[in-house]
C-alpha cells in the first residue's frame, strides 16, 4: 500500500506595504471602539441618579462585548505591528502611541472600576470580564514578548481584582492572592527598581505585618519610588496606633510592638508612646529569636532592611544620609570630604536620630547572640548597608559613633572559627561560589535587590537566572548558608579596607577582626554565648 505525501500549503510572505495597510486599518477600527468605550464608561460613572444607575443583564453583556472587542482590536494591532517581517518603524508604533497603557486603561481598568462600584449586583459580570481579560493578557504574554513587563503587571492587577471580590470562598481568595503575588514578584524581577511593584506586594502581605512593612519601606527606597505608598502604609500603622490597639490587633505581641514603633517614627503620631513601644519590642526580641530558631532568618533580614530604610528617612529628601546616597557618583571625594567637615557640628533631624537609636538597640540584641547562625542573614543585610556608607564619609558622621562595631567584630570572628578558605573573602572582588556556572543568590539578595545602596554590591549578572521560581528563592541548602558566611566576612573585610580601619579593622596575618581603639569602650558588656 503506497502512501501519498501531502503538499504543504503555500505560504506567501506579506509585503511591507501590505503590513502597513493592515496596521492602519486595525488602528482606525481600534480608535473607533476605544472612543465608544470611553464614552460609555464616562457616562455610567457620571450617573448620579440611583434609578438610572441600574444596569440589566443584557446591558452588562453588551458592555462586556464592547470592551472585549477593544481587547481583540488591540491584540490584532500588536500581532500586526510586531510581525517578524515588520520594519523597525512599524514595531515602534505600539510604544509611540502608548498602546499597552491605552489597552489597560480604556479596555480593562475603567470598566473594572465601573463594575466594582456596582457590586454586589455586578459580581457575576465582573467575574466573567476578569476571566476574559486575564485570558487575553495571558495570550499577549505568550505572543507579544516586546511588552512582557507590562503584561506581567496587568496579570498581577487582574489577579488582585479577582482576589479582592472573593468574600465567600477563602480558599479561592488565597489562591488568587498567591497568583497575584507570583505575577508581581516576576514583574519586580524584571524591574527591580520600580517601587510601585513592591507597593502591590505590600498590599498582598497583610497576613505578615513585618513583611508588609518591609515591602512598603522598599517601595520608597528604590530608584523609582512610589510616593503613594506614604499614604498606603498608614493602613498598617493607623489601626495599631489608636486606643486599645493591643486588645483588638490580630498581630503577635512582638510584631505589634515592632509595627507600633515604626508607625510612630514614620507618622510622627503618638510620640509620647515611642519609648514604651520600643522597649516593648526590644525586651521580647531575644526570646523571640531563640524560640523561632531558623524561622527567624527571613524576618531577620526584613527587619534589617526596614532599619536601613528608616535611617535614610524612607526616601525623604531632607534626610542627610538619603541625600548623600542619591548624590554618590555625582560629586568628587574631595567634595564629600568638605561636606563631612561642614556637617560634623550639625544636629541631625529627629527622625534620623530616632531611626539610628532603634537600629542600634536592635543590633545590640541581635549581635549579642553568639553561636546563633540564624542571625547571620540579619548581619549580612546590615553589613551591605554599612559597606555602602563607608564610602560616604558625610554619612558616617551620623552613623558611625553609636554603631556597635565591637559586637559586629565578635560576630565575624565567631564565624571565622571554623573557616579556612580565607582567600575567598580577602579580596576586593565579590566572592562568587566555586564551580557554579549559574549564580545562586541568597534569599536576602532577592530582598535587597533594587535598593539604592546595593547597586554596586552585586555583580551585573548576579540575578541573570530568570528560571528560579519564588519558592526556590527562599530554599536554603547547607552550601548556601556557607556562602552567606563568606559574604558576611567579605563585607566585613571590605568595610575594614575601604574605611582604612577607622571603624572596623582586619588583620590578614591572624585572620581576626577588631575595631578602632575609640570604639573599645571599657563599659561595653561582653556578649554571652547562646545556643544555636
C-alpha positions in Angstrom: 0.0 0.0 0.0 1.5 3.3 -1.1 1.2 6.4 1.0 0.8 9.6 -0.8 2.6 12.6 0.6 0.5 15.7 1.1 1.9 19.0 0.0 2.3 21.8 2.5 0.0 24.8 1.7 1.8 27.6 0.0 2.8 30.4 2.4 3.2 33.8 0.7 5.3 36.4 2.5 3.5 39.5 3.4 5.0 42.7 1.9 5.9 45.7 4.0 3.2 47.8 2.2 0.5 45.2 3.0 1.6 45.1 6.6 1.4 48.9 6.9 -2.0 48.9 5.3 -3.2 46.2 7.7 -1.9 48.1 10.8 -3.5 51.3 9.6 -6.9 49.6 9.1 -6.7 47.9 12.5 -5.7 51.1 14.3 -8.6 53.1 12.7 -11.1 50.4 13.9 -9.4 50.3 17.3 -9.8 54.1 17.8 -13.5 53.9 17.0 -14.1 51.2 19.5 -11.9 52.9 22.1 -13.9 56.1 21.7 -17.1 54.2 22.3 -15.7 52.5 25.4 -14.6 55.9 26.8 -17.9 57.4 26.1 -19.9 54.6 27.7 -17.7 54.3 30.8 -17.7 58.0 31.4 -21.4 58.3 31.0 -22.0 55.4 33.5 -19.5 56.7 36.0 -21.0 60.2 35.8 -24.5 59.0 36.5 -25.8 60.2 39.9 -29.4 59.2 39.8 -29.7 55.8 41.6 -32.7 54.8 39.3 -30.6 55.3 36.2 -27.6 53.5 37.7 -29.3 50.1 37.4 -28.0 48.1 34.5 -29.8 44.9 33.5 -28.3 41.6 32.4 -28.5 42.3 28.7 -26.8 45.8 29.1 -24.0 44.3 31.1 -23.4 41.7 28.4 -23.4 44.4 25.7 -20.8 46.4 27.7 -18.6 43.3 28.2 -18.9 42.5 24.5 -17.9 46.1 23.6 -14.8 46.1 25.9 -13.8 42.6 24.7 -14.0 43.9 21.1 -11.5 46.6 22.1 -9.2 44.0 23.6 -9.3 41.9 20.4 -8.6 45.0 18.3 -5.5 45.7 20.5 -4.5 42.0 20.1 -4.7 42.3 16.3 -2.7 45.6 16.4 0.1 44.1 18.4 0.3 41.0 16.3 0.5 43.0 13.1 2.8 45.8 14.3 5.2 43.3 16.0 5.1 40.9 13.0 8.6 39.3 12.3 8.8 41.0 8.9 7.7 44.4 10.3 10.1 47.3 9.9 11.7 48.9 13.0 9.4 52.0 12.4 6.3 49.8 12.4 7.4 48.0 15.5 7.9 51.3 17.3 4.3 52.4 16.7 2.9 50.5 19.8 5.3 52.3 22.1 4.9 55.6 20.3 1.1 55.6 20.8 1.3 54.1 24.3 -0.9 51.1 23.1 -0.3 48.8 26.2 -1.3 51.6 28.6 -4.3 52.5 26.5 -5.4 48.9 26.3 -5.3 48.6 30.1 -6.9 52.0 30.8 -9.7 52.0 28.4 -10.1 48.3 27.6 -9.9 47.0 31.2 -9.4 49.3 34.1 -12.1 51.8 33.6 -14.7 49.1 33.1 -13.5 47.1 36.1 -13.9 50.2 38.2 -17.4 50.6 36.9 -18.2 47.0 37.7 -16.6 47.4 41.2 -18.7 50.4 42.1 -21.9 48.5 41.1 -21.2 45.5 43.4 -22.7 43.2 44.6 -25.2 43.4 41.7 -22.4 43.3 39.1 -20.5 40.4 40.7 -21.3 37.7 38.1 -20.5 40.1 35.2 -17.3 41.3 36.9 -16.1 37.7 37.3 -16.9 37.0 33.6 -14.9 40.0 32.4 -11.9 39.4 34.7 -11.6 35.9 33.3 -11.9 37.2 29.7 -9.3 40.0 30.3 -7.0 37.6 32.1 -7.1 35.2 29.1 -6.3 38.0 26.7 -3.4 39.2 28.8 -2.0 35.7 29.1 -2.2 35.3 25.3 -0.3 38.6 24.8 2.3 37.5 27.4 2.9 34.4 25.2 2.7 36.0 21.8 4.0 39.6 22.2 7.2 39.5 24.3 8.2 43.1 23.4 5.8 44.3 26.2 6.3 41.4 28.6 6.8 43.5 31.7 3.5 45.3 31.0 1.6 42.1 30.5 3.0 40.6 33.7 1.9 43.6 35.8 -1.5 43.6 34.2 -1.9 39.9 35.0 -1.0 40.7 38.6 -3.5 43.5 38.7 -6.3 41.3 37.3 -5.5 38.6 39.8 -5.7 41.2 42.6 -9.1 42.3 41.4 -10.2 38.7 41.4 -8.9 38.2 44.9 -10.5 41.4 46.3 -14.0 40.5 45.2 -13.9 36.9 46.6 -15.6 37.1 50.0 -17.2 33.7 50.3 -14.6 31.1 49.4 -11.5 31.8 51.4 -9.6 29.1 49.6 -10.2 30.7 46.3 -9.2 34.1 47.8 -5.9 32.6 48.9 -5.3 31.0 45.5 -5.8 34.3 43.7 -3.7 36.2 46.3 -0.9 33.7 45.5 -1.3 34.1 41.8 -1.2 37.9 42.0 1.9 37.7 44.3 3.6 35.5 41.8 3.0 37.9 38.9 4.1 40.9 40.9 7.2 39.1 42.0 8.0 38.2 38.4 7.4 41.9 37.5 9.8 43.1 40.3 12.4 40.7 39.0 12.1 42.3 35.6 12.1 45.9 37.1 13.7 45.7 40.5 14.0 49.5 40.9 10.2 50.2 40.4 8.7 50.9 43.7 5.1 50.5 42.5 5.5 46.8 42.3 6.7 46.5 46.0 3.7 48.5 47.0 1.4 46.0 45.3 3.3 43.2 47.1 2.8 45.0 50.4 -1.0 45.1 49.9 -0.9 41.3 49.3 1.2 40.7 52.5 -1.4 41.7 55.1 -1.1 38.3 56.8 2.6 39.1 57.6 3.0 42.5 59.2 6.8 42.5 59.2 7.0 41.5 55.5 4.3 44.1 54.7 6.3 46.9 56.4 9.4 45.8 54.5 7.6 46.0 51.2 6.2 49.4 51.9 9.6 50.7 53.0 11.3 49.2 50.0 8.7 50.8 47.6 10.0 54.2 48.9 13.8 53.4 48.8 14.4 52.3 45.2 15.5 54.4 42.2 11.8 54.9 41.1 10.0 55.3 44.4 6.2 55.0 44.6 5.2 58.0 46.7 1.6 56.9 47.1 2.9 54.2 49.5 3.3 57.0 52.1 -0.5 57.1 52.3 -1.0 53.3 51.9 1.4 52.4 54.7 -0.8 54.2 57.1 -3.4 51.5 56.7 -0.8 49.3 58.5 0.1 51.9 61.1 -3.2 53.7 62.0 -5.0 50.6 63.5 -2.1 49.9 65.8 -1.6 53.4 67.0 -5.2 54.0 68.1 -6.7 53.4 71.6 -7.0 49.8 72.6 -4.9 48.7 69.7 -3.2 45.9 71.6 -6.6 44.4 72.5 -8.0 44.4 69.0 -4.9 43.8 66.9 -4.6 40.4 65.1 -0.8 40.7 65.3 1.5 38.7 67.5 2.8 40.7 70.5 6.3 41.3 69.2 5.1 42.1 65.7 2.6 44.6 67.1 5.3 46.3 69.1 7.6 46.5 66.1 4.9 47.9 63.8 3.9 50.4 66.5 7.5 51.6 66.9 7.9 52.1 63.2 4.4 53.7 63.0 5.4 56.4 65.4 8.7 57.1 63.6 7.1 57.2 60.2 3.9 59.2 61.0 5.0 61.3 63.9 1.8 60.3 65.8 1.8 59.2 69.4 5.4 60.4 70.0 4.8 60.1 73.8 4.4 56.3 73.4 7.6 55.8 71.3 9.8 54.8 74.2 7.1 52.4 75.5 6.6 50.7 72.1 10.4 50.5 71.5 11.1 48.9 74.9 8.1 46.5 74.5 9.7 45.3 71.2 13.3 45.1 72.4 12.5 43.2 75.7 10.8 40.4 73.7 13.2 40.2 70.8 15.9 38.0 72.2 13.5 35.3 73.5 11.6 35.5 70.2 14.7 34.8 68.2 15.6 31.9 70.5 12.1 30.3 70.1 11.8 31.0 66.4 15.1 29.3 65.5 15.8 29.1 61.8 12.4 30.6 61.1 13.8 34.0 62.2 16.2 34.1 59.3 13.6 35.7 56.9 12.0 38.2 59.3 15.6 38.9 60.4 16.6 40.4 57.0 13.2 42.1 56.7 13.9 43.9 59.9 17.5 44.7 58.9 16.3 46.3 55.6 13.4 48.1 57.4 16.1 49.6 59.7 18.1 50.8 56.7 15.1 52.3 55.1 14.2 54.2 58.3 17.8 55.5 58.5 17.5 57.1 55.1 14.1 58.6 56.1 12.2 56.3 53.7 13.5 58.4 50.8 12.9 61.8 52.4 15.0 64.5 50.6 15.6 66.2 53.9 17.4 63.2 55.3 21.2 63.8 55.1 22.0 60.1 54.6 19.5 59.7 51.8 20.8 62.9 50.1 24.4 61.5 50.3 23.4 58.1 48.8 21.5 59.8 46.0 24.4 62.1 45.2 27.0 59.3 45.2 28.9 59.3 42.0 27.8 62.8 41.1 30.3 64.5 43.4 34.1 64.0 43.9 35.7 62.5 47.0 37.1 66.0 47.8 33.5 67.4 47.7 32.4 64.7 50.0 35.2 65.4 52.5 34.2 69.0 52.5 30.6 68.0 53.1 31.6 65.9 56.0 33.6 68.6 57.5 30.8 71.0 57.3 28.4 68.5 58.9 30.3 67.5 61.9 28.8 70.1 64.2 25.3 70.0 62.7 22.4 68.4 64.5 20.8 65.6 62.5 17.0 65.7 62.3 14.9 64.0 65.0 13.7 61.2 62.6 17.3 60.2 61.8 18.3 60.3 65.4 15.4 58.1 66.4 15.9 55.6 63.5 19.6 55.3 64.4 18.8 54.7 68.1 16.2 52.0 67.3 18.5 50.3 64.8 21.5 50.3 67.2 19.3 48.9 70.0 18.1 46.1 67.7 21.7 45.4 66.7 22.7 45.2 70.3 20.2 42.5 71.0 20.8 40.5 67.7 24.6 40.7 67.6 24.9 39.5 71.2 23.5 36.2 70.2 26.8 34.3 69.9 26.8 30.9 68.1 23.3 31.6 66.7 23.7 31.3 63.0 20.1 32.3 62.5 21.2 35.9 62.9 23.7 35.8 60.0 21.1 36.9 57.4 20.4 40.0 59.6 24.1 40.6 59.8 24.6 40.2 56.1 21.8 42.6 55.2 23.0 45.2 57.7 26.7 45.0 56.6 25.6 45.5 52.9 24.2 48.9 54.0 27.2 49.8 56.1 29.6 48.9 53.3 27.8 51.4 51.1 28.0 54.1 53.8 31.7 53.8 54.5 32.4 55.3 51.0 30.4 58.3 52.0 32.2 60.0 54.9 29.5 62.6 55.4 27.0 59.8 56.3 29.4 58.2 58.8 29.4 61.4 60.8 25.8 60.4 61.8 26.1 56.6 61.6 29.4 55.6 63.0 29.5 56.9 66.6 26.8 54.7 68.0 27.0 51.7 65.7 28.1 48.5 67.7 31.3 47.9 65.8 32.7 45.7 68.5 29.7 43.4 68.5 30.0 43.1 64.7 33.7 42.1 65.1 32.6 39.4 67.6 30.1 38.0 65.2 32.6 37.9 62.3 35.3 36.3 64.4 32.8 33.8 65.6 32.0 32.5 62.1 35.8 32.6 61.4 36.5 29.9 64.0 35.7 27.0 61.6 36.6 28.9 58.4 39.8 28.3 56.4 39.3 29.5 52.8 40.4 33.0 53.7 41.3 33.8 50.1 37.6 33.7 49.2 36.7 36.8 51.2 40.1 38.5 51.5 39.6 40.1 48.1 38.2 43.3 46.5 36.1 41.1 44.2 32.6 39.8 45.0 33.0 36.2 46.4 31.3 34.1 43.7 30.6 30.4 44.6 33.2 27.9 43.3 32.3 25.6 40.4 29.0 27.2 39.9 28.1 28.4 36.4 24.7 29.8 37.2 24.6 32.4 40.0 22.5 31.3 43.0 21.6 34.4 45.0 20.8 34.2 48.7 17.2 34.8 49.9 18.2 38.2 51.3 19.9 39.1 48.0 16.4 39.0 46.4 15.1 41.0 49.3 17.8 43.7 48.9 17.8 43.8 45.1 16.8 47.2 43.7 17.5 49.1 46.9 19.6 52.3 46.5 22.6 51.1 48.5 23.2 47.7 46.8 23.5 48.9 43.2 27.3 48.3 43.2 27.3 45.4 45.7 26.1 42.6 43.4 27.8 41.7 40.1 25.9 42.7 37.0 24.9 39.1 36.2 24.1 38.1 39.7 20.3 37.9 39.0 20.6 36.7 35.4 19.0 33.3 36.1 15.3 34.0 35.5 14.1 30.4 35.9 14.3 30.4 39.7 10.7 30.3 41.0 9.7 32.2 44.1 9.6 29.1 46.3 13.2 28.2 45.3 14.4 31.7 46.1 13.9 31.1 49.8 15.1 27.5 50.0 18.4 27.2 51.8 20.8 24.3 51.5 23.8 23.9 53.7 26.1 25.1 51.0 24.0 28.2 50.5 24.4 29.0 54.2 28.2 28.6 53.8 28.1 31.2 51.0 26.2 33.6 53.3 29.0 33.3 55.9 31.6 34.0 53.2 29.6 37.0 52.1 29.3 38.5 55.6 33.1 38.0 56.0 33.8 39.7 52.7 31.6 42.7 53.6 33.5 42.9 56.9 36.8 42.8 55.1 35.7 45.4 52.6 34.4 47.7 55.3 37.8 47.5 57.1 39.8 48.1 53.9 37.6 50.9 52.4 37.3 52.5 55.7 41.0 52.3 56.3 40.5 50.8 59.7 38.7 53.9 61.1 35.9 51.7 62.3 36.2 48.0 61.7 39.7 46.5 61.3 41.0 43.2 59.9 44.4 41.5 60.4 45.3 39.4 57.4 48.0 37.6 59.4 45.9 36.4 62.3 42.6 36.5 60.3 40.8 38.3 63.0 38.6 41.3 63.1 39.0 44.1 65.6 37.8 47.7 66.0 39.4 51.1 66.2 40.6 52.0 69.6 37.9 54.7 70.1 35.2 52.0 70.0 36.8 49.8 72.6 34.6 51.1 75.5 35.5 49.7 78.8 31.9 49.8 79.9 30.7 47.7 77.0 29.3 44.5 78.2 30.8 41.3 76.6 28.2 39.2 74.7 27.4 35.8 76.1 27.5 32.6 74.2 24.0 31.5 73.2 22.8 28.1 71.9 22.3 27.8 68.1 
